[in-house]
């Protein structure tokens, strides 16, 4: 058997290469109208990890495959192509690019608000990142408005824009709730509030990606709602999984489990959830385990093990809730497939 490091080893298979190429070309056309200096920064943002122009790949044979580059645009495009296999690629890709720009804009805003020192924040700084975010929001609307040049009915364009605006208001309201929650004690929050915030942020955004794909493909109201619910359930599951993994990885990397305020880390992209008092679901569950638990930065050494144990229980419980939402999403997917089988490539993307 040939070694995995052999020169004969085959590169990872990327089943999304054709779609990524088409979406990338469509995005470049949209960016071409920008002033060169602004375009440079916008491109840098869309080259970030997981974004459409990044160099990340996907290996479907991996035990834990990473998400493909441009996953948001791919989701919208593949939902549209599932519903209407003969849909105009230019039309579907324009809507998909609108989603990619929209999500990228919100990601930048989230980094600024959370003071996360991600690579793009380190490269641009807060001021330029905010301006790039504004540009991406405008490009998202421009991408949808460009459908008028492709013969799309004004009624549909309005519906797509209205859906985008509604999602933006839901996501920003939930982000505001998340920011306000930082000022509250973890013991005062409920699991329901944490899940509601996850639904309003990640849930509403994945709902948007699926819904816009269904709308631009001409799906009826029932099918639009099924895909919307599928996206929302998966979005909540992904958010809970991310919260649990972020906390687990942070605890694994720091054996004392105490992260003092103002702590510096070797990695420039470390999230600051614990430092800033982010009330993610596993942290809130941990606080419910023992009301004596206080802010992690104020714990005495003898209390660390107790806090660690509570956090680990919070992580495990959060993963259990995450699995419940994935099962609900799988049920919704089965309802969709009862009408029309879903292509394997969309199955891979959904992870169901």
C-alpha positions in Angstrom: 0.0 0.0 0.0 1.4 3.4 -1.0 2.3 5.8 1.8 0.0 8.8 2.4 3.1 10.9 1.8 3.9 9.2 -1.5 4.3 11.3 -4.6 1.6 9.1 -6.1 -0.9 10.2 -3.5 -4.0 11.9 -5.0 -5.0 15.4 -3.9 -8.2 15.7 -1.9 -11.4 15.5 -3.9 -13.3 18.8 -4.2 -16.9 18.1 -5.4 -17.7 21.8 -5.3 -14.9 23.0 -7.7 -17.1 23.8 -10.7 -19.6 25.7 -8.5 -16.9 27.6 -6.7 -15.3 28.6 -10.0 -18.6 29.9 -11.4 -19.4 31.8 -8.2 -15.9 33.3 -8.0 -16.1 34.6 -11.5 -19.5 36.1 -10.8 -18.1 37.8 -7.6 -15.1 39.2 -9.5 -17.5 40.9 -12.0 -19.3 42.5 -9.0 -16.1 43.7 -7.5 -14.7 45.1 -10.7 -16.7 48.4 -10.3 -15.1 49.2 -6.9 -12.3 51.7 -6.5 -9.0 49.8 -6.7 -7.8 50.6 -3.1 -11.2 49.6 -1.7 -11.4 46.5 -3.9 -8.0 45.3 -2.5 -9.4 45.3 1.1 -12.7 43.8 0.1 -10.9 41.0 -1.7 -8.7 40.4 1.3 -11.9 40.0 3.4 -13.4 37.5 1.0 -10.1 35.6 1.0 -10.5 34.9 4.7 -10.9 31.4 6.1 -14.0 29.7 4.7 -14.8 32.6 2.4 -15.4 32.2 -1.3 -12.0 33.4 -2.5 -10.0 31.5 0.1 -7.8 28.6 -0.9 -9.4 26.1 1.5 -10.4 22.7 0.1 -12.6 19.9 1.2 -11.8 16.2 1.4 -14.9 14.1 1.4 -12.9 11.1 2.5 -11.7 12.8 5.7 -13.1 11.7 9.0 -13.8 15.3 9.9 -14.0 17.2 6.6 -13.8 21.0 6.7 -16.5 23.2 5.1 -15.8 24.2 1.6 -14.8 27.7 0.6 -17.8 29.9 0.0 -20.2 27.6 1.9 -22.9 30.2 2.2 -23.0 31.0 -1.5 -22.8 27.2 -2.3 -25.8 26.5 -0.1 -28.0 29.1 -1.9 -26.8 28.0 -5.3 -27.3 24.3 -4.7 -30.8 24.7 -3.1 -31.8 26.7 -6.2 -30.4 24.1 -8.6 -32.2 21.3 -6.6 -35.6 23.0 -7.0 -35.0 24.1 -10.6 -32.2 22.2 -12.3 -32.5 24.3 -15.4 -32.4 27.7 -13.6 -30.3 30.3 -15.3 -26.8 30.0 -13.7 -26.2 33.7 -13.9 -29.4 34.4 -11.9 -28.8 31.8 -9.3 -25.1 32.8 -8.8 -26.1 36.4 -8.4 -28.4 35.6 -5.5 -25.8 33.3 -4.1 -23.1 36.0 -4.2 -25.5 38.4 -2.5 -25.6 35.9 0.4 -21.8 35.5 0.5 -21.3 39.3 0.6 -24.0 39.7 3.3 -22.5 37.0 5.6 -19.0 38.3 5.1 -20.1 41.8 6.1 -21.8 40.5 9.3 -18.7 38.5 10.2 -16.6 41.6 10.0 -19.0 43.5 12.2 -19.1 40.7 14.7 -15.2 40.7 14.8 -15.2 44.5 15.5 -18.0 44.3 18.1 -16.3 41.3 19.9 -12.8 42.8 19.5 -11.7 39.5 18.0 -8.1 39.8 16.7 -8.7 37.7 13.6 -6.2 37.8 10.7 -8.4 40.2 8.7 -8.8 42.5 11.8 -5.1 42.5 12.3 -4.5 43.4 8.7 -7.2 46.1 8.3 -7.8 47.5 11.7 -11.3 48.3 13.0 -11.9 51.4 10.8 -11.1 49.8 7.5 -12.9 46.6 8.5 -16.1 48.7 9.2 -15.8 50.4 5.8 -15.3 47.0 4.0 -18.4 45.6 5.9 -20.5 48.6 4.6 -19.2 48.0 1.1 -20.1 44.3 1.3 -23.7 45.1 2.5 -24.1 47.4 -0.5 -22.7 44.8 -2.9 -25.2 42.2 -1.5 -28.0 44.5 -2.5 -26.4 45.4 -5.8 -26.1 41.7 -6.7 -29.8 41.2 -6.3 -30.7 44.4 -8.1 -28.5 43.2 -11.0 -31.2 40.5 -11.7 -33.2 43.3 -13.4 -30.6 43.1 -16.2 -31.3 39.4 -16.6 -35.0 39.7 -17.2 -36.1 38.7 -13.6 -39.5 40.1 -12.7 -39.5 43.2 -10.4 -41.9 41.4 -8.0 -39.3 38.6 -7.4 -36.4 41.1 -7.0 -38.4 43.0 -4.4 -39.2 39.8 -2.6 -35.6 38.8 -2.5 -34.5 42.2 -1.2 -37.2 42.2 1.4 -36.1 38.8 2.6 -32.5 40.0 2.9 -33.6 43.0 4.9 -35.8 41.0 7.2 -32.9 38.6 7.9 -30.6 41.5 8.6 -32.9 43.0 11.2 -33.4 39.6 12.9 -29.6 38.9 13.0 -28.7 42.4 14.3 -31.4 42.3 17.0 -30.0 39.0 18.2 -26.5 40.3 18.1 -27.6 43.2 20.2 -29.2 40.8 22.7 -25.9 38.9 22.8 -23.9 42.1 23.5 -26.3 43.1 26.3 -26.1 39.6 27.8 -22.4 40.2 28.4 -23.4 42.6 31.2 -25.6 40.0 32.9 -24.5 37.2 35.2 -24.5 33.8 33.6 -26.8 32.5 36.4 -29.4 35.0 35.3 -29.7 33.8 31.8 -31.8 30.8 30.7 -31.0 28.0 28.2 -34.0 29.2 26.2 -32.5 32.7 25.9 -29.2 31.3 24.7 -30.9 29.2 22.1 -33.1 32.1 21.0 -29.9 34.2 20.4 -28.4 31.3 18.4 -31.6 31.1 16.4 -31.6 34.8 15.7 -27.9 34.8 14.6 -26.7 31.6 12.9 -30.2 30.2 12.6 -31.6 33.2 10.7 -28.6 33.4 8.4 -28.7 29.8 7.3 -32.4 30.2 7.0 -31.7 33.2 4.7 -29.3 31.2 2.5 -31.8 28.4 2.0 -34.8 30.7 1.5 -33.2 32.9 -1.1 -32.1 29.8 -3.1 -35.7 28.5 -3.0 -37.2 31.9 -3.8 -35.0 32.6 -6.9 -35.8 29.1 -8.2 -39.5 29.7 -8.0 -40.4 27.3 -5.2 -43.9 27.5 -3.8 -44.6 28.8 -0.3 -44.7 25.3 1.3 -41.3 24.3 -0.2 -39.8 27.7 0.7 -40.8 27.2 4.3 -39.4 23.7 4.5 -36.1 24.8 3.2 -36.2 27.8 5.5 -36.8 25.6 8.5 -34.1 23.2 7.5 -31.6 26.1 7.3 -32.7 27.6 10.6 -32.4 24.2 12.5 -29.0 23.5 11.0 -27.9 27.0 11.8 -28.8 26.6 15.4 -27.1 23.2 15.6 -23.9 24.6 14.0 -23.9 27.6 16.5 -24.3 25.3 19.5 -21.6 23.0 18.1 -19.2 25.9 17.6 -19.8 27.3 21.1 -19.1 23.9 22.6 -16.0 23.3 20.5 -14.6 26.8 21.1 -14.9 26.3 24.8 -13.5 22.8 24.7 -10.5 23.8 22.6 -9.9 26.8 24.9 -10.0 24.6 28.0 -7.7 22.0 26.4 -5.2 24.6 25.6 -5.0 26.1 29.1 -4.8 23.4 31.8 -5.6 25.8 34.6 -8.9 26.8 32.8 -8.4 30.3 34.2 -8.2 33.0 31.5 -7.3 36.3 33.3 -8.7 39.5 31.9 -6.3 41.0 29.4 -4.6 37.6 28.8 -2.4 37.4 25.6 -2.3 34.3 23.5 0.2 33.1 20.9 -2.5 32.8 18.2 -3.7 36.1 16.7 -7.2 34.7 16.1 -8.2 33.4 19.5 -11.8 34.2 20.3 -12.4 36.2 23.4 -15.7 34.7 24.7 -14.5 33.8 28.2 -12.4 37.0 28.6 -15.3 39.2 27.6 -18.0 37.3 29.5 -19.8 35.8 26.5 -22.8 33.9 27.8 -22.8 31.0 25.4 -25.0 28.0 26.2 -22.3 25.8 27.7 -21.2 28.6 30.0 -24.8 29.3 31.1 -25.4 25.6 31.8 -22.2 25.5 33.8 -23.4 28.4 35.9 -26.7 26.6 36.6 -24.7 23.7 38.0 -23.4 25.7 40.9 -24.7 29.2 41.7 -21.4 29.9 43.6 -19.5 30.0 40.3 -18.4 33.5 39.4 -16.6 35.1 36.5 -13.8 32.8 35.5 -11.2 35.5 35.9 -11.9 35.9 39.6 -11.8 32.3 40.6 -9.3 31.2 43.3 -7.0 28.3 42.4 -8.8 25.8 44.6 -12.1 26.5 42.7 -10.6 25.8 39.3 -11.4 22.1 39.3 -15.0 22.7 40.2 -15.4 25.2 37.5 -13.7 22.9 35.0 -16.1 20.1 35.9 -19.1 22.4 35.5 -17.9 23.7 32.1 -17.3 20.2 30.8 -20.8 19.2 31.8 -22.0 22.3 30.0 -20.1 21.3 26.9 -21.6 17.8 26.9 -25.1 19.0 27.5 -24.8 21.6 24.7 -23.6 18.9 22.3 -26.6 16.8 23.2 -29.0 19.8 22.4 -27.0 20.3 19.2 -27.8 16.7 18.2 -31.5 17.2 18.8 -31.5 20.2 16.4 -29.6 18.1 13.8 -32.3 15.4 14.1 -35.0 18.0 13.6 -33.2 19.2 10.5 -32.8 15.7 9.2 -36.6 15.2 9.6 -37.2 18.3 7.6 -34.8 17.1 4.9 -36.7 13.8 4.7 -39.9 15.8 4.1 -38.2 17.6 1.2 -36.8 14.4 -0.2 -40.2 12.8 -0.2 -41.1 15.2 -3.0 -37.8 15.1 -4.9 -34.5 13.3 -4.0 -31.6 15.7 -3.2 -28.4 15.5 -5.1 -25.4 13.9 -3.2 -23.5 17.2 -3.5 -26.1 19.0 -1.5 -26.2 16.2 1.0 -22.5 16.6 1.5 -22.8 20.4 2.1 -25.7 20.0 4.6 -23.8 17.2 6.4 -27.0 15.2 6.8 
